[in-house]
Amino acid sequence: MRLLFAGTPEPAVASLEALLASRHEVVAVLTRADAPSGRGRKLTPSPVRARAEEAGIPVITDVPRGDEFITRLRELEIDAAPVVAYGHILRPAVLAVPRLGWVNLHFSVLPAWRGAAPVQRAVIAGDEVTGATTFLLDEGMDTGPVLGTATETIRPTDTAGDLLGRLAVSGAELLVATLDALEDGTLQPQPQPADGVSVAPKLTTDDARVAWTDPALAVDRLVRGCTPAPGAWTVLPDGSRLGLGPLSPRPEVTDLRPGEVRALKREVLVGTATHAVVLGEVRPVGKKAMPAPDWARGGGRSFVEAGLVLGGSTTGGSTTDAQTTAASTDATEVSA
């Protein structure tokens, strides 16, 4: 088949690679326009655009609306348009162009976790199993008829980034298999069930703030679900923000009150509503990520012995630092 591939962030590249290696022909790629990135805010092409240009495939970055855009799509004479985290809403006139429709790869087992952040929300909710779904786009938010599914176990230490990395690979295989079956005429779209619907709105910086009064299990899930983006964080007594990487449980330590810090030689403990957790990497405002013991030692003896309590009101710190985890670089949430 002649395909138009629509996608933008890094997790979509695996699907583009799989399609390039398939029996189908990717005649063009639709992706979002170059966006500012890094400290210099330099305009940077999307990962999908970079890979498409490397492969010599024509790239379209126009906003998908208007008669000119539709005419351009029709001139491509595409049979289907696979979509992975493209990032723009497609109007009915655009959806009607491909002969077999727009085939979306979504990183959940629909109808669970419809929306922009299905992987992050699944980790935060403590789901044991998630997966990927291919379905035909319609005018709703991830509501179209299902073409295929694959499941993936969520491991106890998975971050959203870990899980998304695996789903990007298995989802790419599912997408190619779905397109093969569509071409062969062996696939019948199935309506999504009415039961089991949940939504996964994009995570905000406020969503990523740790509440130490929550049980340790919930704190752990929140931090892992926000890694690498938008990045979990807490507040120091001076009001500045401290980015947090994944934690480790310490069930045997129950004498710390929520947010109370105990800095030992090789680890830094923090109390929660149930038991303590061990901080991994942390990121103070304006500094690089570092192991928590190095951060504690840098504060001096008075810092450690002063009964430090995390989680107060925020009066300082930058949004950029708060949105970045202790160990992260730029990352992108994945939507349908």
Secondary structure as UniProt FT lines:
FT   STRAND          2..7
FT   HELIX           10..12
FT   HELIX           13..20
FT   STRAND          25..30
FT   STRAND          35..37
FT   TURN            38..41
FT   STRAND          42..44
FT   HELIX           47..54
FT   TURN            55..56
FT   STRAND          59..60
FT   HELIX           67..76
FT   STRAND          80..84
FT   HELIX           92..95
FT   TURN            99..100
FT   STRAND          102..106
FT   TURN            110..113
FT   HELIX           118..125
FT   STRAND          129..136
FT   STRAND          146..153
FT   TURN            156..157
FT   HELIX           160..184
FT   HELIX           206..208
FT   TURN            212..213
FT   HELIX           216..225
FT   TURN            226..230
FT   STRAND          232..235
FT   TURN            237..238
FT   STRAND          241..244
FT   STRAND          248..250
FT   TURN            251..252
FT   STRAND          260..263
FT   STRAND          268..271
FT   STRAND          276..278
FT   STRAND          281..284
FT   TURN            285..286
FT   STRAND          290..291
FT   HELIX           292..298
FT   HELIX           300..305
FT   HELIX           319..322
FT   TURN            326..327
//
